[in-house]
């Protein structure tokens, strides 16, 4: 008998600015929350919302990128225990860069299909206030001499890759800023109440809404921002770059957590649950690590080929807005419908809490399909080193 993996529920915390308190200035809304507590509260609410014994869960697969400091070790295990959930349930931490919790969801679903699990949780967390990006790299070389030699004169920051994509696809500054402004406009117009679960701060304050969305964002306002990645060295190395990538058309550094309850369709039926979606297909791919952020193109091609569907069959696309040039290049490559691309806003408006973004996108896509009555959703995420995940779900 062919086994099917389904999503029973998917939730996320509010998205908060990844900013630590400094010089007497307040941090982001969630900056006071330990990442274990942040994920733990999301996991606890996931089971409060669903009539499922958490003791039936066979694994907790947790995405996290900066696995250091307060996020070191099996962060999912500590979050699960911190939520007061059963001690016998194990956990594992996954790192596939920005796609870490998308990979967690894929591993969870694949485990169900393979018969390894009947009930499993996929989740992710990142507190970019408390564990800033690249904390684990400080004073270290993550590449080694062979990689450095192979890609001499050296690999580049993702912002340079985003500039190279903008140059290759001839995406001008106004086009990028228009997309960024639309991200905020779409997020402002969206009711996220079904996907957001509240988070309680140490002082008892409850945060239940996204902090990152800026309703008044305009193309004119974004046009006043300076390029973020221009240096003399990179200008000499890449004369084709026109320097259009700014803080305004890039994803926001964010604190957040997200989680999905995944199980076999048979077990869901036995428990009297009504699954919200089923997994249809998965793919991982990699591309040039200099251009880096083009991985979603081959990943999408693979997942469509495996599913037998075309881009026109898909009702909702979630392409992570690491930088505006990434989804715009993806849209051009596939001649995809602009109205279906991140219709509820993306990481430019909602932020990109690295390890949590995969299941955050999944949560948002699922809610979007339900709101519109769409059938198929396709999610893809660019990742460090030129990698990418693609996941295709079908709403039930």
N, C-alpha and C positions, 0 to 999 in steps of 0.2 A: 504494500500500500504506500502510495506517495504521501509523504508528510508535508504539511503546509505550516509555515510560521506566520502568526498574526500579531498585530499590535492591539492590545486590549486598552491601553491608555498611554498617553505621553504628556508630560508636564515640564514646566520650566520655572525657575525663579524669575523675578523681575531682573531686567538688565540694568546694571548700575555702573557709573563711570569708574574706571579702574584707576582711582587716584587716592593715594595715601595722604593722611593729614600731614601738613608741613607748615612750619613757620606760623602756627596759630590758625591756619586755614583749614576748614573741614575737608575731609576726604569724600569719596563717593558714598552713596547711600548704604552700601554693603561693606565698606572698608573695615568696619569694626568686627565683622563676622569672620571667625576662623573658617578656612575652606572646608574642613571636615564638618563643621556645624552647618555651613551653607548647603552642602550636598545632603547631609543627614536630614535636614528639615524637608528638603524636596522629596527624598525617599520616604520619609514618614508620611507626608501628605499623599503621596502616590497610593499608599495602602489604605489611608483613611478614605480615599475616594472610591476604592474598589473593594468589593466583597470577596477578597482573596486572602487566604491564610498566608502570611509572609513566610511561614515555615516551609511552604511548598517550593519556594525559590531554590534553585539548584546552583546558581552562581550569580554574582554581581560583577559585571564587566564594566570597569570604570575608565573612561578616557581622561587623561591629564597630561599636559605637555611639560610644565616645569615641575618635575618630580623631585623637588628639593625643599629643604626647610619644612614648613608646615604642610607641604604637599608631598613629602617624601614617603616612601613605603607604600603599602596597599591602602591608598586613600579611600577607596570604596569600602574596604573592610572597616576602617575606623568610622566612616560616616554611617554605615549600616548599624554598627554597635551603638554609636552615639544617638541614633534614632530610637534605641530601645528595641530593635528588631532581633530575631532569634540568633543565638550564638552559633548554631551549627551551619549557618549559611556562609560559604566561602566567597572570596572576591579576588579579582586580579586587575592590575592596572595596565592600560594599553597606551602606547605612544606611537601614533602615526601623525605626528605634528598636528596641524590644524584639523585634520580629519580624525583625530583620536576617538571621539565618541561616535562618529559615524561608523568607524571601524568596529567599535564596541557593539553597535546595533547590528552590523553585518555579521560579526562573529556570533552574536546571540542567536540571530535568525538561522544562520548556517548550522549552529549546534542543534537547534530544534529540528531542522530538516534532516540532519544526519542521525537523529535519534539519541543524541547525547543528553539533551535537555527536554523537559516538558514545559518548565516554567523558568524564566530567566529575566534578570533586569539588566538593561544597558543604560549607562548613565555617563555623565562627565561633569567636571568642575574646573574652574580656574579663577583664582583670586589674583588679578593682576595688580591690585593695590598692595597686597601683602607679599606677593612673590612676583616682582616685576619680570617682564620678558627678558630672557637670556641670563637670568640669575645663575643658572647652573653652568654657564659658559665663562663666567668672569675669570680672567687670567688663564683660560684654557683654549687649546686648539681642538675643535671638534672634528676636523677634517683629516689630519694626518698628512705626512709628506707625499704619499702616492697620489692622493686625490688632488692635493695642491699642485703637484707637478702636471697631472693630466689636464687640469683646467687653468694652467698658467696663462695670464698673470693673476688668476685667482677668481674664486666664486664671488658673487656680489650680493648685497642686501636685497630683500624682496622688493623694496621700493624701486630699485634700479630695474629689476625684472618687470615691474609694472610699467615703468617708463618705456622699456624696450617693446612691450606689447602695444602700448599706445602708439609708438612710432611705426611698428610693423603693420598695424591695422588702420593707420592714419586717423587716429582718434584725437581730435583737437581738444583744447582746454574747455571750451564752451560745451562740447558734447559730454565730456566727463562730468562737468559741474551740473549740467542738466540732469544727468542720471542720478547724481548724488542728491540733488534737491528733490527729485521724484521719490527717492527712497524715504526721505523724511515725510513727504506729503502722503505717501501710501501708508506708512506706519501710523501717522496721525489719524488717518481715516479708519483705521482698523480697530475692532473690538477684540482685544487679546484676553478677555476675561476667562475664556474656557481653558486657555493654555497656561496662564500664570497662576502660581500658588504663592501665597504670602510668605515672607520671611520675617521672623522676629529677631530684632537686634538685642544685644546684651542689656540695653537699658529698658527693654520692653516695647520700644517703638516697633510698629509693624510696617514693613515696606511691601506694597502690593501693586505697584505700577512701575513701568519702565522710566528710568531717569534720563536716558540717552537721547530720546527723540526731541528734535528741535522743530516745532511746528512752523516757525517763521523763516525757515531756511529758504534763501533765494539764490538764483544763479548769480545775480549781481553781488550779493554778499560773499558768496564763495569765491568770486572772481578777484577779491581783494587779498586772498591768502597767497603767501609765497610758496614756491616749490619746496618740498621737504627734503629732497635727497640730492640736490645739485652740489657737486664739489668740483674743484678744478681737475682732480685726478680722473673722475668719472666722465667729465666733459671731454677730456682728451681721449679717453679710451673709447667712448661711444659718441662720436660726433653726430650721429643720427638722432639722438635724443633731443626733444624740444622742451623738456622740463615742464610737464603739466601736472604731475602728481603732487597733491597737497594734503594737509590734514583733513580738509573738507571733503575730498573725494576718495578718502581711504577709510577703512574700518576703524572704529573706536576701540581703544584699550578698555576692557570691561571686566567686571566681576559678575559671575553667574554660574548656575548649575542647571542641569536638566536630566530627565530620566524617562525611560520607556519600559512598560511591562509587556513582555513578549512571551508567547507560549505557542504550543501546538494548537491547531484549530480543533483537534479532537479533544484536548484537555479543556479548552475554553468551553466547548459544548457541554462536556461533562459537568463543569462548574456552573452552567447556566449563564455564562457571560456572552455578551454580544460584542465580538471583535469589531474594531473600527476600521482596520485595513489588513491586507495581507502583503507579504513581501513577494515580489515577482522575479526580480533579478538583481545581480550584484556584479561589480567590476572594480578592479584596481588597475592602474596604469602609471607609467612614468614617462617623462619627456626630458628635454634638455635642461640640466640644472642651472644654466645661466639664465635662460628665459624663464625657467622655473615654474611659472604660474599657468602654463598652457596645458598641464596635465589633464584638466577636465575635458579637453577635446577628445583625446584617444579613449579616456575612460567612458565618456558618453557614447562614443561610437561602439565600444565593446558591449555596453549594457543594452543598447538598442538592438544590436545584432543578436545577442543571446535571448532577448525577450521576443523577437520577431515583430516589434513595434517600430513605428517611425516617429520622428519628432512631432509630426502633425497629430499623432494619436495621444500625445501627452497633454493633459489639461492644466498642469501647474509645474513650473520649473523653479527649483531653488538652486541657484548658483551663488556660492558664497561671495559676498561683496568684500573680499579682502582689499581690493582696490577697484574703482569703477571700471578700469580698463579690462579686468578679467571677465565679468559677465557680458560686457559689451563685445569683446572679441568672440566669446562663446556664442552670443546671439548672432553675430555676423557669420560665423563659420557654419552654423546650422540653419541660417535663415529662419530663426525662431520668432514666434509671435511676441512682440514686446509686452503685450498686455498680460501674458502668462508668466513672464519672468519676474520673480520676486514681487508678486502683486501685493504683498502685505508689508513691503519694505524689507531691507536686508541689513547686513552688518554695518553699513554706513550710518544707518539710523539707529539700529538696535544694539550695535556693538558686537565684538568678536572675542568672547571669553574663551580663548583657544581650545582647551580641553572639553568645554561644554558645548561648543558651537555645532557639532555634528548632530547630537540629539535635540538641540534647540531648533535647528533647521527642520529636522524631521517632525518635531512637535508643531511648528508653524505651518509646514506643508500639509500635514494631516488636517489641522483645523481649517486651512484654506480650502482644501478639497471638500470638506463637509459644508462649508459656508456657501460654496458655489454649486455643489452637486457634481463636481468633476469626478472622473473615474481614476485616472492615472496621474501619479506624481513622480517626478524625477529630480533627485537631489545629487549635486556633485560639488566637490570641495577641492580647491587647489591646496597643495601641501608643500612644505619645505623639501628641497632636493629635486623638485620637478615631479613629485608624485601627485596622485589624485584618487579619490574614491568616487564611485557612482552607485546609486541605489535607486531601484524602481519599486514603487508600491502601488497597490490597487485598493481604492476605498471600497469598503463593504457596506 
